[in-house]
Amino acid sequence: MQIAETIEETRRIVKEWRKEGLSVGLVPTMGYLHDGHKSLIVRAAGENDRVVVSDFVNPTQFGVNEDLDSYPRDMERDAAVCEEAGAALIFHPSPEEMYFPDHCTFVDMESLTKGLCGKTRPTHFRGVCTVVSKLFHIVAPDRAYFGQKDAQQLAVIRRMARDLDFDIEIVGCPIVREADGLAMSSRNTYLDGKERQAALILSQALARGEEMAKAGEKDAAKIKAAMEEKIRTEPLAKIDYVEIVDADTMESLDTVAGRPLAAIAVYIGKTRLIDNTLL
C-alpha cells in the first residue's frame, strides 16, 4: 500500500493503474477510521481492482466554533486499517495542498441541504460538495463509497454527481453499529462513560419509530413525537432535530410512504451525534 500527500502523485499513480486497465474505487474519509469506514474499504476492494482512501480533515465543512481543531487524528492507525481492508493507496493531503491560499470557488447545493444537518450547519454541505468534487476530479474513480449513517450527505452526493454529470457510481453502504446499537462514529471518542451509555438513546428512539411503522402507523407526526418523547427520557440528551423525510429528496413527510427516512441529531453533553433508519 502507498501513501501520497500530493495531488500530482495521486494522479500519477491512478493513471498508471488506468494504463493497466484496472478499475478504481474511492472511499472519502476524514480519517480516524473505525469499523464503519473499514466496511466501506472492504466493499470497495471487492468491487474494484484498486482502492483509494482519502484521509483528510476538511476545514471547509466545519463551521465557526465547531470541532475542527479537536477532531481526532491518527494516521498510523488509519494506515493499518486501510492496509488490512485492502486499500492500495491513501491520499493524505494537507489543507494547503487541497486549497490555494486565495481559493474562492465552491460547489453548493439548494433544496437537499436546507433541512436536517444543513439547517443547523448552514455551510457544512458546501464544504462537503466542494471537497468531494475535488476528490472526484483528482482520483476519477469508477465508484465512490459512502456510509448510510450520513444519510443526508449520501443523498447530496448522489444529487451532485447526477447534476454535474460525474461519470461515477455512488455506492451507499449500511450503517455499522456497536454491539449495543450505537452507530459507529469518530466523534464517539469524545464521550465519557456516562455519555457513552446515554448515547444509546439515539438508536433506541429510532427503534421506537421502526416499531410504530411496522405496526402500521402512517402519521409521521405521531412517530416523530414518540421518538422525541423517548429521547427526552435521557437527561444528558438535547435534541437538535427529529425528522421523517424522503430518503432521496430530504423533504419532510406527513405520511410514512415511499422511502421514508427517520433521521435524528442529538447532543450528548457537548457532542453532536447523528443516526437514522429507513422506516
C-alpha positions, 0 to 999 in steps of 0.5 A, spaced: 500 500 500 502 507 498 501 513 501 501 520 497 500 527 500 500 530 493 495 531 488 500 530 482 502 523 485 495 521 486 494 522 479 500 519 477 499 513 480 491 512 478 493 513 471 498 508 471 493 503 474 488 506 468 494 504 463 493 497 466 486 497 465 484 496 472 478 499 475 478 504 481 474 505 487 474 511 492 472 511 499 472 519 502 474 519 509 476 524 514 480 519 517 480 516 524 477 510 521 473 505 525 469 499 523 464 503 519 469 506 514 473 499 514 466 496 511 466 501 506 474 499 504 472 492 504 466 493 499 470 497 495 476 492 494 471 487 492 468 491 487 474 494 484 481 492 482 484 498 486 482 502 492 483 509 494 482 512 501 482 519 502 484 521 509 483 528 510 480 533 515 476 538 511 476 545 514 471 547 509 465 543 512 466 545 519 463 551 521 465 557 526 466 554 533 465 547 531 470 541 532 475 542 527 481 543 531 479 537 536 477 532 531 481 526 532 487 524 528 491 518 527 494 516 521 498 510 523 492 507 525 488 509 519 494 506 515 493 499 518 486 499 517 486 501 510 492 496 509 488 490 512 481 492 508 485 492 502 486 499 500 492 500 495 493 507 496 491 513 501 491 520 499 493 524 505 493 531 503 494 537 507 489 543 507 494 547 503 495 542 498 487 541 497 486 549 497 490 555 494 491 560 499 486 565 495 481 559 493 474 562 492 470 557 488 465 552 491 460 547 489 453 548 493 447 545 493 439 548 494 433 544 496 437 537 499 441 541 504 436 546 507 433 541 512 436 536 517 444 537 518 444 543 513 439 547 517 443 547 523 450 547 519 448 552 514 455 551 510 457 544 512 454 541 505 458 546 501 464 544 504 462 537 503 460 538 495 466 542 494 471 537 497 468 531 494 468 534 487 475 535 488 476 528 490 472 526 484 476 530 479 483 528 482 482 520 483 476 519 477 474 513 480 469 508 477 465 508 484 465 512 490 463 509 497 459 512 502 456 510 509 448 510 510 449 513 517 450 520 513 444 519 510 443 526 508 450 527 505 449 520 501 443 523 498 447 530 496 452 526 493 448 522 489 444 529 487 451 532 485 454 527 481 447 526 477 447 534 476 454 535 474 454 529 470 460 525 474 461 519 470 461 515 477 457 510 481 455 512 488 455 506 492 451 507 499 453 502 504 449 500 511 450 503 517 455 499 522 453 499 529 456 497 536 454 491 539 449 495 543 446 499 537 450 505 537 452 507 530 459 507 529 462 514 529 469 518 530 466 523 534 464 517 539 471 518 542 469 524 545 464 521 550 465 519 557 462 513 560 456 516 562 455 519 555 457 513 552 451 509 555 446 515 554 448 515 547 444 509 546 438 513 546 439 515 539 438 508 536 433 506 541 428 512 539 429 510 532 427 503 534 421 506 537 419 509 530 421 502 526 416 499 531 410 504 530 411 503 522 411 496 522 405 496 526 402 500 521 402 507 523 402 512 517 402 519 521 409 521 521 407 526 526 405 521 531 412 517 530 416 523 530 413 525 537 414 518 540 421 518 538 422 525 541 418 523 547 423 517 548 429 521 547 427 526 552 427 520 557 435 521 557 437 527 561 444 528 558 440 528 551 438 535 547 435 534 541 437 538 535 432 535 530 427 529 529 425 528 522 421 523 517 423 525 510 424 522 503 430 518 503 432 521 496 429 528 496 430 530 504 423 533 504 419 532 510 413 527 510 406 527 513 405 520 511 410 514 512 410 512 504 415 511 499 422 511 502 421 514 508 427 516 512 427 517 520 433 521 521 435 524 528 441 529 531 442 529 538 447 532 543 450 528 548 453 533 553 457 537 548 457 532 542 453 532 536 451 525 534 447 523 528 443 516 526 437 514 522 433 508 519 429 507 513 422 506 516 
